[in-house]
């Protein structure tokens, strides 16, 4: 396991992430223009979606695929429910709902890095894992809305230690959250989400000829652009770490350990299903990650009482770098030990 961690830390893409983190911490003036950063993000979603569609067109929805997708949906429903029950007696119920929903969802960048990690070791996962990436967003979004509704309905009874009113959390009482219909519409029409789904469909439909035509774009320059994007992510994480003072020691520990607990849940569900090493590793990587793009954008409307400095900082500033630097090689080592 130690060798896997060392190999991961010396991967050029991860080293560029660490470089960005260092540059941000020392407050250098290095910046990646926002439009370039956005392009890199869209490129990765398009490339990973297309490659997943290509793999899916070759294998189809096999019994293995159905097992993986069922496990993914179960994890996406179970994780936010369990963590909300754990957190609500310790912190503000609105923050608990937001954090639980954030960790019920997934990080596409963590998925991309984990996929590349597997490619480097010849243990590529099935294309249906890209489908799992897509469908794990939806249950988390629904859970965010349901948890927020439950908290508001039971608000008079919420008097546990650490509970605060919206006003105490810095949110004005007059700010009315959007309806469930509006929130779900925004979630399911999110551009990044649709690009991923559309690219996957195109990859599946275009077949082998389409894959060969797109190879220079989806394979030839993929690693280099991933490294460039992770440099930007390092800069972003370093800026987000300045918000960590609002998180507190309890939540910092939560952000450090929750990915490994969620990964253990993925192993507990995936191992009895007889999943291959690559599939099991990616399922654990998905379960261990937290969304810092799609779900936080939805939470902003669904749970305006929650503090972004908590749920966003936890997912991006703490859990994301833990997964990139340590988590992914650990999950691969565990998957290799139990499924190899």
Buried (B, 14 or more C-beta within 10 A) or exposed (E): EEEBBEBBBEBEBBBBBBBBBEBBBEEEEEEBEEEEBEEBBBBBBBBBBBBBBBBBBEEEEEEBBEBBBEBBBBBBBBBBBBBBEBBBEBBBBBBBBBBBBBBBBBBBBBBBBBBBBBBBBEBBBBBBBBBBBBBBBBBBBBBBBBBBBBBBEEBEEBEEEBBBEBEEBEBEEEEEBBEBEEBBEBBBEBEBBEBBBBBBBBBBEBEEEBBEEBEEBBEEEBBEBBBBBBBBBBBBBBBBBEBBEEBEEEBBEBBEEBBBBBBBBBBEBBBEBEBBBBBBBBBBBBBBBBBBBBBBBBBBBBBBBBBBBBBBBBBBBBBBBBBBBBBBBBBBBBBBEEBE
